[in-house]
């Protein structure tokens, strides 16, 4: 049996280390107060830098925040905006049914942002029932270069996933945090503070820290039908 055949045979019963990192990774929303060593963050950034991008244009800018007051400031700003949104369009509260037409209009304008999932999280953040960065001691902000080739959002997502998987392979916990975009969309202060201007625009952020307990582990996930074309035939696998 050749080397490739041996490898293929072993893969029938064993996950590779990369697969294990992917399959066992969980979003972590509870961290210890201990800061992550700087060299580990640098390696995580390197994993992001080595992500593939269209034309190798690397249309991203990473900003690392390890200052608690800055993280708190971004959090406070985001919470205030969430509270404002809740007061303007949350028609589910007693006596606020009259907000329904306004909410429907805004949902049509921003269907992704006001989908029930993010809207539900927005109200939880406003009520203080859901943290923004969940107490993580390090936050990486990801900004996209809007001049990037093809699809800068996709490239930034790939870079971010590289960083998330690298962090989990080191025993760290991570969580994608998109709500902080509100602080950059509606408050000029934070763009000025970080020196963000054209061509950069907020894409997402990642909370990083040592997880409380051991949250990683494989869980069941919904499957999606996949159409498979081979040997002049089509089959659907699940």
C-alpha positions in Angstrom: 0.0 0.0 0.0 1.4 3.4 -1.0 1.8 6.4 1.2 -1.3 8.1 -0.1 -3.4 5.0 0.4 -2.1 4.6 3.9 -2.9 8.1 4.8 -6.4 7.8 3.3 -7.0 4.6 5.2 -6.0 6.2 8.5 -8.3 9.2 7.9 -11.3 6.9 7.8 -11.1 6.5 11.6 -9.1 9.5 12.8 -9.6 13.3 12.7 -6.6 15.5 11.8 -5.5 18.1 14.4 -7.0 20.8 12.1 -10.3 19.0 11.9 -10.4 18.6 15.6 -9.9 22.3 16.2 -12.7 23.1 13.7 -15.1 20.6 15.0 -14.6 21.1 18.7 -14.4 25.0 18.7 -17.2 26.7 20.5 -18.0 30.4 20.9 -16.9 31.3 24.4 -18.9 33.9 26.4 -17.1 33.6 29.7 -13.4 34.4 30.3 -11.0 34.5 33.2 -9.4 37.9 34.0 -5.9 36.6 33.1 -4.5 38.4 30.1 -3.3 36.5 27.1 0.5 36.6 26.6 1.5 39.0 23.9 3.4 36.5 21.8 0.3 34.4 21.5 -1.7 37.4 20.1 1.1 38.0 17.6 0.9 34.5 16.4 -2.8 34.8 16.1 -2.4 37.9 14.0 0.1 36.1 11.8 -2.5 33.4 11.2 -4.8 36.1 10.0 -2.2 37.7 7.8 -1.5 34.4 6.1 -5.2 34.0 5.1 -5.8 33.8 1.3 -7.4 36.9 -0.3 -8.3 37.8 -3.8 -5.2 38.8 -5.7 -3.3 38.6 -2.4 -4.6 42.1 -1.8 -5.0 41.5 2.0 -7.8 44.1 2.3 -7.8 44.3 6.1 -6.6 46.2 9.0 -6.3 44.7 12.5 -6.4 46.7 15.7 -5.6 45.0 19.0 -7.2 46.3 22.2 -5.9 45.2 25.6 -6.8 48.3 27.6 -9.8 47.6 29.8 -11.0 51.2 29.6 -11.1 51.2 25.8 -13.0 47.9 25.8 -15.4 49.3 28.3 -15.9 52.5 26.3 -16.7 50.6 23.1 -19.1 48.5 25.2 -20.9 51.5 26.8 -21.3 53.2 23.4 -22.8 50.0 21.9 -25.2 49.5 24.8 -26.4 53.1 24.5 -27.2 52.6 20.8 -28.9 49.3 21.5 -31.1 51.0 24.1 -32.0 53.7 21.6 -32.9 51.2 18.9 -35.0 49.3 21.4 -36.9 52.4 22.4 -37.6 53.3 18.8 -38.6 50.0 17.2 -39.3 47.4 19.9 -43.1 47.1 19.5 -43.3 44.0 21.8 -43.3 46.1 25.0 -46.6 46.8 26.6 -48.2 49.9 25.2 -45.8 50.1 22.2 -47.9 48.3 19.6 -48.0 51.6 17.7 -44.3 51.1 16.9 -45.1 48.1 14.6 -45.3 50.0 11.3 -42.1 51.8 12.1 -40.4 48.5 13.0 -41.7 46.9 9.7 -40.3 49.8 7.7 -36.9 49.6 9.3 -36.8 45.8 8.9 -37.4 46.3 5.1 -34.6 48.8 5.0 -32.1 46.7 7.1 -33.4 43.1 6.9 -30.1 41.5 8.0 -29.5 43.8 10.9 -33.1 43.5 12.2 -33.5 39.8 11.6 -35.1 38.3 14.8 -31.8 36.8 15.8 -29.7 40.0 16.0 -32.7 42.1 17.0 -33.3 39.8 19.9 -29.6 40.0 20.9 -29.8 43.8 20.6 -32.6 44.0 23.2 -30.7 41.7 25.5 -27.6 43.9 25.2 -29.8 47.0 25.9 -31.2 45.3 29.0 -27.8 44.3 30.3 -28.6 40.6 29.9 -26.0 39.9 27.3 -22.4 41.2 27.4 -20.7 42.6 24.3 -17.2 41.2 24.7 -18.1 38.8 27.5 -15.2 40.0 29.8 -12.5 39.0 27.3 -9.2 40.7 28.1 -8.2 41.1 24.4 -10.2 42.2 21.4 -9.2 42.3 17.8 -11.1 44.7 15.6 -11.1 43.9 11.9 -11.6 46.6 9.3 -12.0 46.0 5.6 -10.4 48.0 2.8 -13.4 48.8 0.6 -11.1 49.1 -2.4 -10.2 45.4 -2.1 -10.3 43.1 -5.0 -13.5 41.1 -5.5 -15.0 40.6 -2.0 -13.2 42.2 0.9 -15.9 41.0 3.4 -15.2 37.4 2.4 -11.4 37.9 2.7 -11.8 39.5 6.2 -14.0 36.6 7.2 -11.4 34.1 6.1 -8.6 36.0 8.0 -10.8 36.2 11.1 -11.5 32.5 11.0 -7.8 31.8 10.6 -7.3 33.8 13.8 -10.1 32.1 15.7 -8.9 28.6 14.8 -5.3 29.5 15.7 -6.5 30.8 19.1 -8.5 27.7 19.8 -5.5 25.5 18.8 -3.6 27.3 21.6 -6.3 26.6 24.2 -7.8 30.0 24.1 -11.5 30.9 23.7 -12.9 33.3 21.1 -16.2 34.8 20.1 -17.1 36.8 17.0 -18.6 40.1 18.0 -20.4 42.1 15.3 -22.6 44.4 17.4 -19.7 46.8 18.1 -20.2 48.0 14.5 -22.9 50.2 15.9 -20.2 52.3 17.7 -18.4 52.9 14.4 -21.6 53.4 12.3 -23.3 56.0 14.5 -20.6 57.6 16.7 -17.7 59.5 15.1 -15.7 59.4 18.3 -14.4 55.9 17.8 -13.4 56.3 14.2 -11.4 59.3 15.3 -9.9 57.6 18.3 -8.6 54.7 16.2 -7.7 56.8 13.2 -10.2 55.0 10.9 -11.0 56.7 7.7 -11.5 55.9 4.0 -10.9 53.3 2.6 -11.4 51.3 5.9 -14.8 50.3 7.2 -15.6 48.1 10.2 -16.1 44.4 9.3 -16.2 42.5 12.6 -14.3 41.8 15.9 -13.1 38.9 17.9 -13.0 38.5 21.7 -10.1 36.5 22.9 -9.1 35.1 26.3 -8.7 32.1 28.6 -12.1 30.4 28.8 -13.8 29.6 32.1 -14.1 25.8 32.3 -13.8 23.6 29.2 -16.4 24.8 26.7 -14.9 23.1 23.7 -16.4 19.9 22.3 -18.3 18.4 19.4 -22.0 19.1 19.2 -24.8 18.1 16.8 -25.5 20.6 14.1 -28.2 20.7 11.4 -27.2 19.3 8.1 -27.8 20.8 4.7 -28.4 19.0 1.5 -25.5 18.8 -0.8 -25.9 18.1 -4.5 -23.0 15.8 -5.7 -22.3 15.5 -9.5 -20.0 12.7 -10.6 -19.9 10.0 -13.3 -22.7 11.6 -15.3 -25.1 11.4 -12.4 -26.3 13.5 -9.5 -27.0 12.5 -6.0 -28.0 14.4 -2.9 -26.2 13.8 0.4 -27.0 15.0 3.9 
